[in-house]
């Protein structure tokens, strides 16, 4: 009885460990075989949205989707909801003043879009 239960939990732990290892390997393989995955990307802030463009992809978030902005540990974080963030490293800005201007611009856009009619 007890040995059967112990064998069951040992098998379950082994299965979980194997699935974890396979998943990590698949992620590593996908990233290493994707050309230009870590190449430079350009970030554009304008009146309508934030867009990040690379050689292989483009992502865009409109200002109503951005709920906040913080700068910490060398990153500017544009919060989308409460748990997801668009991260822009400080090195993406030419100077700290340029970073601070971008943050001020983003905060102004967030305030402007949060006061729009139809937004909760």
TIZA-995741 format. One record per atom (N, C-alpha, C): residue in one letter; atom name; x, y, z. Coordinates in Angstrom, 1 decimal. Layout:
N
+---+----+--------+--------+--------+
| r |  a |   east |  north |     up |
+---+----+--------+--------+--------+
| A | CA |      X |      Y |      Z |
...
+---+----+--------+--------+--------+
end
This chain:
120
+---+----+--------+--------+--------+
| r |  a |   east |  north |     up |
+---+----+--------+--------+--------+
| X |  N |    0.8 |   -1.2 |    0.0 |
| X | CA |    0.0 |    0.0 |    0.0 |
| X |  C |    0.9 |    1.3 |    0.0 |
| X |  N |    1.7 |    1.4 |    1.0 |
| X | CA |    2.6 |    2.6 |    1.1 |
| X |  C |    3.6 |    2.7 |    0.0 |
| X |  N |    4.1 |    1.5 |   -0.4 |
| X | CA |    5.1 |    1.5 |   -1.5 |
| X |  C |    4.5 |    1.8 |   -2.8 |
| X |  N |    3.3 |    1.4 |   -3.0 |
| X | CA |    2.6 |    1.8 |   -4.2 |
| X |  C |    2.3 |    3.3 |   -4.3 |
| X |  N |    1.9 |    3.9 |   -3.2 |
| X | CA |    1.7 |    5.3 |   -3.1 |
| X |  C |    3.1 |    6.1 |   -3.3 |
| X |  N |    4.1 |    5.6 |   -2.7 |
| X | CA |    5.4 |    6.2 |   -2.9 |
| X |  C |    5.9 |    6.1 |   -4.4 |
| X |  N |    5.7 |    4.9 |   -5.0 |
| X | CA |    6.1 |    4.7 |   -6.4 |
| X |  C |    5.3 |    5.6 |   -7.3 |
| X |  N |    4.0 |    5.8 |   -7.0 |
| X | CA |    3.1 |    6.7 |   -7.7 |
| X |  C |    3.7 |    8.2 |   -7.7 |
| X |  N |    4.0 |    8.6 |   -6.5 |
| X | CA |    4.5 |   10.0 |   -6.4 |
| X |  C |    5.9 |   10.2 |   -7.0 |
| X |  N |    6.7 |    9.1 |   -6.9 |
| X | CA |    8.0 |    9.2 |   -7.5 |
| X |  C |    7.9 |    9.3 |   -9.0 |
| X |  N |    6.9 |    8.5 |   -9.6 |
| X | CA |    6.7 |    8.6 |  -11.0 |
| X |  C |    6.1 |    9.9 |  -11.5 |
| X |  N |    5.2 |   10.4 |  -10.7 |
| X | CA |    4.6 |   11.8 |  -10.9 |
| X |  C |    5.7 |   12.8 |  -10.9 |
| X |  N |    6.6 |   12.8 |   -9.9 |
| X | CA |    7.7 |   13.8 |   -9.8 |
| X |  C |    8.6 |   13.6 |  -11.0 |
| X |  N |    8.9 |   12.4 |  -11.5 |
| X | CA |    9.8 |   12.2 |  -12.6 |
| X |  C |    9.1 |   12.7 |  -13.9 |
| X |  N |    7.8 |   12.5 |  -14.0 |
| X | CA |    7.1 |   13.0 |  -15.2 |
| X |  C |    7.1 |   14.5 |  -15.2 |
| X |  N |    6.9 |   15.2 |  -14.1 |
| X | CA |    6.9 |   16.6 |  -14.1 |
| X |  C |    8.3 |   17.2 |  -14.4 |
| X |  N |    9.4 |   16.5 |  -13.9 |
| X | CA |   10.7 |   16.9 |  -14.1 |
| X |  C |   11.1 |   16.7 |  -15.6 |
| X |  N |   10.6 |   15.7 |  -16.2 |
| X | CA |   10.9 |   15.4 |  -17.6 |
| X |  C |   10.2 |   16.4 |  -18.5 |
| X |  N |    8.9 |   16.7 |  -18.2 |
| X | CA |    8.2 |   17.8 |  -18.9 |
| X |  C |    8.8 |   19.1 |  -18.8 |
| X |  N |    9.3 |   19.5 |  -17.7 |
| X | CA |   10.0 |   20.7 |  -17.5 |
| X |  C |   11.3 |   20.8 |  -18.3 |
| X |  N |   12.0 |   19.7 |  -18.3 |
| X | CA |   13.3 |   19.7 |  -19.1 |
| X |  C |   13.0 |   19.8 |  -20.6 |
| X |  N |   12.0 |   19.1 |  -21.1 |
| X | CA |   11.6 |   19.1 |  -22.5 |
| X |  C |   11.1 |   20.5 |  -22.9 |
| X |  N |   10.4 |   21.2 |  -22.0 |
| X | CA |    9.9 |   22.5 |  -22.3 |
| X |  C |   11.1 |   23.5 |  -22.4 |
| X |  N |   12.0 |   23.4 |  -21.4 |
| X | CA |   13.1 |   24.3 |  -21.4 |
| X |  C |   14.0 |   24.1 |  -22.7 |
| X |  N |   14.2 |   22.9 |  -23.1 |
| X | CA |   14.9 |   22.6 |  -24.3 |
| X |  C |   14.3 |   23.1 |  -25.5 |
| X |  N |   12.9 |   23.0 |  -25.6 |
| X | CA |   12.2 |   23.5 |  -26.7 |
| X |  C |   12.3 |   25.0 |  -26.8 |
| X |  N |   12.2 |   25.7 |  -25.7 |
| X | CA |   12.3 |   27.2 |  -25.7 |
| X |  C |   13.7 |   27.6 |  -26.1 |
| X |  N |   14.7 |   26.9 |  -25.6 |
| X | CA |   16.1 |   27.2 |  -26.0 |
| X |  C |   16.3 |   27.0 |  -27.4 |
| X |  N |   15.8 |   25.9 |  -28.0 |
| X | CA |   16.0 |   25.6 |  -29.4 |
| X |  C |   15.2 |   26.7 |  -30.2 |
| X |  N |   14.0 |   27.0 |  -29.8 |
| X | CA |   13.3 |   28.0 |  -30.6 |
| X |  C |   14.0 |   29.4 |  -30.6 |
| X |  N |   14.5 |   29.8 |  -29.5 |
| X | CA |   15.3 |   31.1 |  -29.5 |
| X |  C |   16.6 |   31.0 |  -30.2 |
| X |  N |   17.3 |   29.9 |  -30.1 |
| X | CA |   18.6 |   29.8 |  -30.8 |
| X |  C |   18.4 |   29.7 |  -32.3 |
| X |  N |   17.3 |   29.2 |  -32.8 |
| X | CA |   17.1 |   29.0 |  -34.2 |
| X |  C |   16.4 |   30.1 |  -34.9 |
| X |  N |   15.9 |   31.1 |  -34.1 |
| X | CA |   15.2 |   32.2 |  -34.6 |
| X |  C |   16.2 |   33.3 |  -35.0 |
| X |  N |   16.4 |   33.6 |  -36.3 |
| X | CA |   17.4 |   34.6 |  -36.7 |
| X |  C |   17.0 |   36.0 |  -36.2 |
| X |  N |   17.9 |   36.7 |  -35.7 |
| X | CA |   17.7 |   38.1 |  -35.4 |
| X |  C |   16.8 |   38.3 |  -34.1 |
| X |  N |   16.6 |   37.2 |  -33.3 |
| X | CA |   15.7 |   37.3 |  -32.2 |
| X |  C |   16.2 |   38.4 |  -31.2 |
| X |  N |   17.5 |   38.5 |  -31.1 |
| X | CA |   18.1 |   39.5 |  -30.1 |
| X |  C |   18.7 |   40.7 |  -30.7 |
| X |  N |   18.4 |   40.9 |  -32.0 |
| X | CA |   19.0 |   42.1 |  -32.7 |
| X |  C |   18.3 |   43.4 |  -32.1 |
| X |  N |   18.9 |   44.5 |  -32.5 |
| X | CA |   18.3 |   45.8 |  -32.1 |
| X |  C |   16.9 |   46.0 |  -32.6 |
| X |  N |   16.1 |   46.7 |  -31.7 |
| X | CA |   14.8 |   47.0 |  -32.1 |
| X |  C |   14.6 |   48.5 |  -31.9 |
| X |  N |   13.7 |   49.1 |  -32.6 |
| X | CA |   13.5 |   50.6 |  -32.4 |
| X |  C |   12.1 |   50.7 |  -31.7 |
| X |  N |   12.1 |   51.7 |  -30.8 |
| X | CA |   10.9 |   52.0 |  -30.0 |
| X |  C |   10.4 |   53.4 |  -30.4 |
| X |  N |    9.2 |   53.5 |  -30.7 |
| X | CA |    8.6 |   54.8 |  -31.2 |
| X |  C |    7.4 |   55.1 |  -30.3 |
| X |  N |    7.5 |   56.3 |  -29.7 |
| X | CA |    6.3 |   56.8 |  -28.9 |
| X |  C |    5.7 |   58.0 |  -29.7 |
| X |  N |    4.4 |   57.9 |  -30.0 |
| X | CA |    3.8 |   59.0 |  -30.7 |
| X |  C |    2.5 |   59.3 |  -30.1 |
| X |  N |    1.7 |   60.2 |  -30.7 |
| X | CA |    0.4 |   60.6 |  -30.1 |
| X |  C |   -0.6 |   59.4 |  -30.0 |
| X |  N |   -0.4 |   58.4 |  -30.8 |
| X | CA |   -1.4 |   57.3 |  -30.9 |
| X |  C |   -1.0 |   56.0 |  -30.2 |
| X |  N |    0.3 |   55.7 |  -30.2 |
| X | CA |    0.7 |   54.4 |  -29.6 |
| X |  C |    2.1 |   54.3 |  -29.3 |
| X |  N |    2.5 |   53.2 |  -28.7 |
| X | CA |    3.9 |   52.8 |  -28.5 |
| X |  C |    4.1 |   51.6 |  -29.5 |
| X |  N |    5.2 |   51.7 |  -30.3 |
| X | CA |    5.5 |   50.6 |  -31.2 |
| X |  C |    6.9 |   50.2 |  -31.1 |
| X |  N |    7.2 |   48.9 |  -31.2 |
| X | CA |    8.5 |   48.3 |  -31.1 |
| X |  C |    8.7 |   47.5 |  -32.4 |
| X |  N |    9.7 |   47.9 |  -33.2 |
| X | CA |    9.9 |   47.3 |  -34.5 |
| X |  C |   11.3 |   46.7 |  -34.6 |
| X |  N |   11.4 |   45.4 |  -35.0 |
| X | CA |   12.6 |   44.7 |  -35.2 |
| X |  C |   12.7 |   44.2 |  -36.6 |
| X |  N |   13.7 |   43.4 |  -37.0 |
| X | CA |   13.8 |   42.9 |  -38.3 |
| X |  C |   12.7 |   41.9 |  -38.6 |
| X |  N |   12.3 |   41.2 |  -37.6 |
| X | CA |   11.3 |   40.1 |  -37.8 |
| X |  C |    9.9 |   40.4 |  -37.3 |
| X |  N |    9.8 |   41.4 |  -36.5 |
| X | CA |    8.5 |   41.6 |  -35.8 |
| X |  C |    8.2 |   43.1 |  -35.5 |
| X |  N |    6.9 |   43.3 |  -35.3 |
| X | CA |    6.5 |   44.6 |  -34.9 |
| X |  C |    5.3 |   44.4 |  -33.8 |
| X |  N |    5.4 |   45.2 |  -32.7 |
| X | CA |    4.4 |   45.1 |  -31.7 |
| X |  C |    3.9 |   46.6 |  -31.5 |
| X |  N |    2.6 |   46.7 |  -31.2 |
| X | CA |    2.1 |   48.0 |  -31.0 |
| X |  C |    1.0 |   48.0 |  -29.9 |
| X |  N |    1.1 |   49.0 |  -29.0 |
| X | CA |    0.1 |   49.2 |  -28.0 |
| X |  C |   -0.4 |   50.6 |  -28.1 |
| X |  N |   -1.8 |   50.7 |  -28.1 |
| X | CA |   -2.3 |   52.1 |  -28.1 |
| X |  C |   -2.3 |   52.6 |  -26.7 |
| X |  N |   -2.4 |   53.9 |  -26.5 |
| X | CA |   -2.3 |   54.6 |  -25.2 |
| X |  C |   -3.4 |   54.1 |  -24.3 |
| X |  N |   -4.6 |   53.9 |  -24.7 |
| X | CA |   -5.6 |   53.5 |  -23.7 |
| X |  C |   -5.3 |   52.1 |  -23.1 |
| X |  N |   -4.4 |   51.3 |  -23.7 |
| X | CA |   -4.0 |   50.0 |  -23.1 |
| X |  C |   -3.0 |   50.2 |  -22.0 |
| X |  N |   -2.3 |   51.3 |  -22.0 |
| X | CA |   -1.2 |   51.6 |  -21.0 |
| X |  C |   -1.8 |   52.1 |  -19.8 |
| X |  N |   -1.6 |   51.4 |  -18.6 |
| X | CA |   -2.2 |   51.9 |  -17.4 |
| X |  C |   -1.2 |   52.6 |  -16.5 |
| X |  N |    0.1 |   52.6 |  -16.8 |
| X | CA |    1.1 |   53.3 |  -16.0 |
| X |  C |    2.4 |   53.2 |  -16.5 |
| X |  N |    3.4 |   53.9 |  -15.9 |
| X | CA |    4.8 |   53.9 |  -16.4 |
| X |  C |    5.7 |   54.1 |  -15.2 |
| X |  N |    6.7 |   53.3 |  -15.1 |
| X | CA |    7.7 |   53.4 |  -14.0 |
| X |  C |    9.1 |   53.2 |  -14.6 |
| X |  N |   10.1 |   53.8 |  -13.9 |
| X | CA |   11.5 |   53.6 |  -14.3 |
| X |  C |   12.2 |   53.0 |  -13.1 |
| X |  N |   12.7 |   51.9 |  -13.3 |
| X | CA |   13.5 |   51.2 |  -12.2 |
| X |  C |   14.5 |   50.2 |  -12.8 |
| X |  N |   15.6 |   50.1 |  -12.1 |
| X | CA |   16.7 |   49.1 |  -12.4 |
| X |  C |   17.1 |   49.2 |  -13.8 |
| X |  N |   17.2 |   50.4 |  -14.4 |
| X | CA |   17.7 |   50.5 |  -15.8 |
| X |  C |   16.7 |   50.3 |  -16.8 |
| X |  N |   15.4 |   50.2 |  -16.5 |
| X | CA |   14.3 |   49.9 |  -17.4 |
| X |  C |   13.2 |   50.9 |  -17.3 |
| X |  N |   12.6 |   51.3 |  -18.4 |
| X | CA |   11.4 |   52.1 |  -18.4 |
| X |  C |   10.3 |   51.0 |  -18.7 |
| X |  N |    9.3 |   50.9 |  -17.8 |
| X | CA |    8.3 |   49.9 |  -17.9 |
| X |  C |    6.9 |   50.6 |  -18.2 |
| X |  N |    6.4 |   50.3 |  -19.4 |
| X | CA |    5.1 |   50.7 |  -19.7 |
| X |  C |    4.1 |   49.6 |  -19.4 |
| X |  N |    3.3 |   49.9 |  -18.4 |
| X | CA |    2.4 |   48.8 |  -17.8 |
| X |  C |    1.1 |   48.7 |  -18.7 |
| X |  N |    0.9 |   47.4 |  -19.1 |
| X | CA |   -0.3 |   47.1 |  -19.9 |
| X |  C |   -1.1 |   46.2 |  -18.9 |
| X |  N |   -2.1 |   46.8 |  -18.3 |
| X | CA |   -2.8 |   46.1 |  -17.2 |
| X |  C |   -2.0 |   46.2 |  -15.9 |
| X |  N |   -2.2 |   45.2 |  -15.1 |
| X | CA |   -1.5 |   45.3 |  -13.8 |
| X |  C |   -0.3 |   44.4 |  -13.7 |
| X |  N |   -0.2 |   43.4 |  -14.6 |
| X | CA |    0.9 |   42.4 |  -14.4 |
| X |  C |    1.8 |   42.3 |  -15.6 |
| X |  N |    1.5 |   43.0 |  -16.7 |
| X | CA |    2.3 |   42.8 |  -18.0 |
| X |  C |    2.9 |   44.2 |  -18.3 |
| X |  N |    4.2 |   44.2 |  -18.7 |
| X | CA |    4.8 |   45.5 |  -19.0 |
| X |  C |    5.6 |   45.4 |  -20.3 |
| X |  N |    5.7 |   46.5 |  -21.0 |
| X | CA |    6.6 |   46.7 |  -22.2 |
| X |  C |    7.8 |   47.3 |  -21.6 |
| X |  N |    9.0 |   46.6 |  -21.8 |
| X | CA |   10.2 |   47.0 |  -21.2 |
| X |  C |   11.1 |   47.7 |  -22.2 |
| X |  N |   11.6 |   48.9 |  -21.8 |
| X | CA |   12.5 |   49.6 |  -22.7 |
| X |  C |   13.8 |   49.9 |  -21.8 |
| X |  N |   14.9 |   49.4 |  -22.2 |
| X | CA |   16.1 |   49.7 |  -21.4 |
| X |  C |   16.6 |   51.1 |  -21.5 |
| X |  N |   17.2 |   51.6 |  -20.4 |
| X | CA |   17.7 |   53.0 |  -20.4 |
| X |  C |   18.6 |   53.3 |  -21.6 |
| X |  N |   19.4 |   52.3 |  -22.0 |
| X | CA |   20.4 |   52.5 |  -23.1 |
| X |  C |   19.7 |   52.8 |  -24.4 |
| X |  N |   18.4 |   52.6 |  -24.5 |
| X | CA |   17.6 |   52.9 |  -25.7 |
| X |  C |   17.5 |   54.5 |  -25.9 |
| X |  N |   17.7 |   55.2 |  -24.8 |
| X | CA |   17.6 |   56.7 |  -24.9 |
| X |  C |   19.0 |   57.3 |  -25.0 |
| X |  N |   19.1 |   58.4 |  -25.7 |
| X | CA |   20.4 |   59.0 |  -25.9 |
| X |  C |   21.0 |   59.6 |  -24.6 |
| X |  N |   20.1 |   60.1 |  -23.8 |
| X | CA |   20.6 |   60.7 |  -22.5 |
| X |  C |   19.5 |   60.4 |  -21.5 |
| X |  N |   19.8 |   60.7 |  -20.2 |
| X | CA |   18.9 |   60.5 |  -19.1 |
| X |  C |   17.8 |   61.6 |  -19.3 |
| X |  N |   18.1 |   62.8 |  -19.8 |
| X | CA |   17.1 |   63.8 |  -20.0 |
| X |  C |   16.1 |   63.4 |  -21.1 |
| X |  N |   16.6 |   62.7 |  -22.2 |
| X | CA |   15.7 |   62.2 |  -23.2 |
| X |  C |   14.8 |   61.1 |  -22.6 |
| X |  N |   15.3 |   60.3 |  -21.7 |
| X | CA |   14.5 |   59.3 |  -21.1 |
| X |  C |   13.4 |   60.0 |  -20.2 |
| X |  N |   13.8 |   61.0 |  -19.5 |
| X | CA |   12.8 |   61.7 |  -18.6 |
| X |  C |   11.8 |   62.4 |  -19.4 |
| X |  N |   12.2 |   62.9 |  -20.6 |
| X | CA |   11.2 |   63.6 |  -21.5 |
| X |  C |   10.2 |   62.6 |  -22.0 |
| X |  N |   10.7 |   61.4 |  -22.4 |
| X | CA |    9.8 |   60.3 |  -22.9 |
| X |  C |    8.8 |   59.9 |  -21.8 |
| X |  N |    9.3 |   59.8 |  -20.6 |
| X | CA |    8.4 |   59.4 |  -19.5 |
| X |  C |    7.4 |   60.5 |  -19.2 |
| X |  N |    7.8 |   61.7 |  -19.3 |
| X | CA |    6.8 |   62.8 |  -19.1 |
| X |  C |    5.8 |   62.8 |  -20.2 |
| X |  N |    6.2 |   62.6 |  -21.5 |
| X | CA |    5.3 |   62.5 |  -22.6 |
| X |  C |    4.3 |   61.4 |  -22.4 |
| X |  N |    4.8 |   60.2 |  -22.0 |
| X | CA |    4.0 |   59.0 |  -21.8 |
| X |  C |    3.0 |   59.2 |  -20.7 |
| X |  N |    3.4 |   59.8 |  -19.6 |
| X | CA |    2.5 |   60.1 |  -18.5 |
| X |  C |    1.4 |   61.1 |  -19.0 |
| X |  N |    1.7 |   62.1 |  -19.8 |
| X | CA |    0.7 |   63.0 |  -20.3 |
| X |  C |   -0.3 |   62.3 |  -21.2 |
| X |  N |    0.2 |   61.4 |  -22.0 |
| X | CA |   -0.7 |   60.6 |  -22.9 |
| X |  C |   -1.6 |   59.7 |  -22.1 |
| X |  N |   -1.0 |   59.1 |  -21.1 |
| X | CA |   -1.8 |   58.2 |  -20.2 |
| X |  C |   -3.0 |   58.9 |  -19.5 |
| X |  N |   -2.6 |   60.1 |  -19.0 |
| X | CA |   -3.6 |   61.0 |  -18.4 |
| X |  C |   -4.7 |   61.4 |  -19.4 |
| X |  N |   -4.2 |   61.8 |  -20.6 |
| X | CA |   -5.2 |   62.3 |  -21.6 |
| X |  C |   -6.1 |   61.2 |  -22.1 |
| X |  N |   -5.6 |   60.0 |  -22.2 |
| X | CA |   -6.5 |   58.9 |  -22.7 |
| X |  C |   -7.3 |   58.3 |  -21.6 |
| X |  N |   -6.9 |   58.4 |  -20.3 |
| X | CA |   -7.7 |   57.9 |  -19.3 |
| X |  C |   -8.9 |   58.8 |  -19.0 |
| X |  N |   -8.9 |   60.1 |  -19.4 |
| X | CA |  -10.0 |   61.0 |  -19.3 |
| X |  C |  -10.9 |   61.0 |  -20.5 |
| X |  N |  -10.7 |   60.1 |  -21.5 |
| X | CA |  -11.5 |   60.1 |  -22.7 |
| X |  C |  -12.8 |   59.4 |  -22.3 |
| X |  N |  -13.9 |   59.9 |  -23.0 |
| X | CA |  -15.2 |   59.3 |  -22.7 |
| X |  C |  -15.2 |   57.8 |  -23.2 |
| X |  N |  -15.9 |   57.0 |  -22.5 |
| X | CA |  -16.0 |   55.6 |  -22.9 |
| X |  C |  -14.9 |   54.7 |  -22.3 |
| X |  N |  -14.0 |   55.3 |  -21.6 |
| X | CA |  -12.9 |   54.5 |  -20.9 |
| X |  C |  -13.3 |   54.3 |  -19.5 |
| X |  N |  -13.2 |   53.1 |  -19.0 |
| X | CA |  -13.6 |   52.8 |  -17.6 |
| X |  C |  -12.6 |   53.5 |  -16.6 |
+---+----+--------+--------+--------+
end
